[in-house]
Every structure is written in structure tokens, then in C-alpha cells.
Amino acid sequence: MQILTFTVAGQPYAIPSRTVLEVLPLVPARPIPLLPPYVPGVFTYRGHLVPLVDLARRFETPLSEPGSRRRLSTRVIVVEFALPRAPADDRPDGPHACPVRLGVVADNVVSVQTASADESLPTMSGGQAPFLGRLLRLGGSTVQMVVVDHLLPLDLLTGLIAAAGATGP
């Protein structure tokens, strides 16, 4: 499997490269009141409003610093995944999934690598962090997979997508 590796608060993480549309320099976000601190707002990507998720804030632990430090190496990884439509949503226009785009803020993007499934371990998050996936052994280090379609709670995600008017690309 091809993965894109990056760092958040000095720790290595990865996402499947098939979900990545583009890697951008840090873009300004339009704040939206009352969102959780890990969603600094939305930004315009190719004519569509896209929610932005700050991974450093999303992954915060009592010992971590709040939020990503803004550096020249800070990047936005634009990802796309399919959000299943509600069963009552019988649209005649195609499959029963809605493409969703998110901007994911990472401290820096390292590389695209090939990872072997037999070199992985289940996550240790205990179900409290559904966005943290398997641990991969890459060379001499351990990298944690990020499950992009679980970064935001479903109700928040569907609300942001509806508010942005995103019905797909």
C-alpha cells in the first residue's frame, strides 16, 4: 500500500495516498463560530468550501502543545473519501456515497512510501480515537495511520458538508 507520511507534534503519521488529492502550503481558513478548536474553519479549494482540520489540536493530549505551530513547512493535505448517504436518500444520480473533501493540517509532509500490511499492529487507542488506525513499521521507526473519514464526528462532518454546499467535485 502506498502511504503519504507526515509529522504532527514531532511524531510520524501516515494516510493512504489514494485518499490524497493535493498537498498545499498552509492556507488561511474562514473561521466558523462554535466549531471545536480542532476545526479552525473552511477554505476554498478549486471553487468549493472545504473544512480544515488541525491534526495537532485533534490529537491533543494533556502533555501536547495546543495546535500546530505555523512554520514554512506546515502543509494542508487535501483528502477525499466517500461518505455513505442515508438510506432514505434515494437519488437517481448515481452511487449511494457522497464524495467528501477535507483539508488536514500537518507540520510537514515527509514522503510517499510503500508499506506492507504484514508489518502492522492494531492501534492502542482503545476506541476513544477512531481516527487513529494501525501502527506500521517502516524501516527503523513506527508510523501511525490516520483514518481520515473518522477525523470528524459524523454529525459535525455532515453539518459542515451541508453548510458548505458540497455535493461533490
C-alpha positions as CSV (number, residue, x, y, z in Angstrom):
1,M,0.0,0.0,0.0
2,Q,1.3,3.5,-0.9
3,I,1.2,6.0,2.0
4,L,1.9,9.6,2.5
5,T,3.9,10.2,5.7
6,F,3.9,13.5,7.6
7,T,4.6,14.7,11.2
8,V,2.3,16.2,13.8
9,A,3.9,17.5,17.0
10,G,7.1,15.7,16.0
11,Q,5.5,12.3,15.7
12,P,5.2,10.4,12.4
13,Y,1.8,9.6,10.9
14,A,0.5,8.4,7.5
15,I,-2.6,8.3,5.3
16,P,-3.2,6.1,2.3
17,S,-2.0,8.0,-0.8
18,R,-5.2,7.0,-2.7
19,T,-7.1,9.5,-0.5
20,V,-4.8,12.4,-1.2
21,L,-5.8,14.9,-3.8
22,E,-3.1,17.5,-3.3
23,V,-0.6,18.9,-0.8
24,L,-0.8,22.7,-0.4
25,P,1.1,25.3,1.6
26,L,-0.9,26.5,4.7
27,V,-4.0,28.3,3.5
28,P,-6.0,30.9,5.5
29,A,-9.2,29.5,6.9
30,R,-12.5,31.3,7.3
31,P,-13.4,30.8,10.9
32,I,-16.9,29.5,11.7
33,P,-18.2,30.2,15.2
34,L,-18.8,27.4,17.7
35,L,-16.8,24.7,16.0
36,P,-14.4,22.6,18.0
37,P,-10.9,24.1,18.3
38,Y,-9.5,21.4,16.0
39,V,-11.7,22.8,13.1
40,P,-10.3,26.3,12.5
41,G,-12.8,26.9,9.7
42,V,-13.2,26.4,6.0
43,F,-11.1,27.3,2.9
44,T,-11.8,27.5,-0.8
45,Y,-10.3,24.6,-2.8
46,R,-11.0,24.6,-6.6
47,G,-14.2,26.6,-6.1
48,H,-15.6,24.6,-3.2
49,L,-15.6,25.3,0.5
50,V,-13.6,22.6,2.4
51,P,-13.5,22.1,6.1
52,L,-10.0,22.3,7.7
53,V,-8.9,20.0,10.5
54,D,-5.8,20.8,12.6
55,L,-4.3,17.4,13.4
56,A,-2.2,18.8,16.3
57,R,-5.3,20.0,18.0
58,R,-7.3,16.9,17.1
59,F,-4.6,14.6,18.6
60,E,-4.1,16.8,21.7
61,T,-3.1,15.0,24.8
62,P,-2.6,16.6,28.3
63,L,1.2,16.7,27.5
64,S,1.0,18.1,24.0
65,E,1.2,21.7,22.9
66,P,-2.1,23.2,21.7
67,G,-2.4,23.3,17.9
68,S,0.1,23.2,15.0
69,R,2.9,25.7,15.1
70,R,2.8,27.7,11.9
71,R,6.0,27.2,10.0
72,L,7.1,27.3,6.4
73,S,6.9,23.5,6.4
74,T,3.3,23.5,7.6
75,R,1.1,21.9,4.9
76,V,-2.5,21.2,4.1
77,I,-3.2,17.8,2.8
78,V,-6.4,17.8,0.8
79,V,-8.1,14.4,1.1
80,E,-11.2,12.9,-0.4
81,F,-13.3,9.9,0.8
82,A,-16.8,8.6,0.3
83,L,-19.4,9.4,2.9
84,P,-22.3,6.9,2.8
85,R,-25.6,8.6,2.1
86,A,-28.6,8.0,4.4
87,P,-30.7,5.0,3.3
88,A,-33.7,7.4,2.8
89,D,-31.6,9.4,0.3
90,D,-32.6,7.6,-2.9
91,R,-31.0,9.9,-5.5
92,P,-31.3,8.7,-9.1
93,D,-28.0,10.4,-10.0
94,G,-25.5,7.7,-9.0
95,P,-23.9,5.7,-6.3
96,H,-25.1,5.8,-2.7
97,A,-22.0,7.7,-1.5
98,C,-21.1,11.3,-1.4
99,P,-17.5,12.4,-2.0
100,V,-16.2,14.5,0.9
101,R,-13.1,16.7,0.9
102,L,-11.2,17.8,4.0
103,G,-8.1,19.9,4.4
104,V,-5.8,18.3,7.0
105,V,-3.1,20.5,8.6
106,A,0.2,18.7,9.3
107,D,3.6,20.1,10.5
108,N,5.3,18.8,7.4
109,V,4.9,16.2,4.7
110,V,7.8,13.8,4.6
111,S,7.3,11.4,1.7
112,V,5.3,8.8,-0.2
113,Q,6.3,5.3,0.8
114,T,5.3,1.7,0.3
115,A,4.1,-0.1,3.5
116,S,3.5,-3.8,3.9
117,A,0.3,-4.9,5.7
118,D,2.2,-7.7,7.4
119,E,4.3,-5.1,9.2
120,S,1.4,-3.6,11.1
121,L,-0.1,-3.8,14.6
122,P,-3.5,-2.8,15.8
123,T,-3.9,0.7,17.3
124,M,-3.7,1.2,21.1
125,S,-6.3,4.0,21.3
126,G,-9.0,1.8,22.9
127,G,-11.8,3.1,20.7
128,Q,-11.6,6.6,22.1
129,A,-9.8,7.9,19.0
130,P,-11.5,6.2,16.0
131,F,-9.3,8.4,13.7
132,L,-6.1,6.6,14.8
133,G,-5.5,3.5,12.8
134,R,-2.9,0.7,12.7
135,L,0.7,1.2,13.6
136,L,3.2,0.4,10.8
137,R,6.8,-0.4,11.0
138,L,8.7,1.5,8.3
139,G,12.4,0.9,8.4
140,G,13.5,1.5,12.0
141,S,10.5,3.7,13.0
142,T,6.9,3.3,13.8
143,V,4.2,5.3,12.0
144,Q,0.6,5.5,12.9
145,M,-2.1,5.5,10.2
146,V,-4.8,8.2,10.3
147,V,-8.3,7.2,9.3
148,V,-9.4,10.4,7.5
149,D,-13.1,9.5,7.3
150,H,-13.2,9.4,11.1
151,L,-11.4,12.7,11.8
152,L,-14.7,14.5,12.5
153,P,-17.7,13.1,14.3
154,L,-20.4,12.2,11.7
155,D,-22.9,14.9,12.8
156,L,-20.2,17.6,12.6
157,L,-19.0,16.3,9.2
158,T,-22.4,16.2,7.7
159,G,-23.3,19.6,9.1
160,L,-20.1,21.1,7.6
161,I,-20.6,19.5,4.3
162,A,-24.2,20.7,4.1
163,A,-23.2,24.2,5.2
164,A,-20.5,24.3,2.6
165,G,-23.0,23.2,-0.1
166,A,-20.6,20.5,-1.0
167,T,-22.3,17.9,-3.1
168,G,-19.1,16.6,-4.7
169,P,-16.5,17.9,-7.1
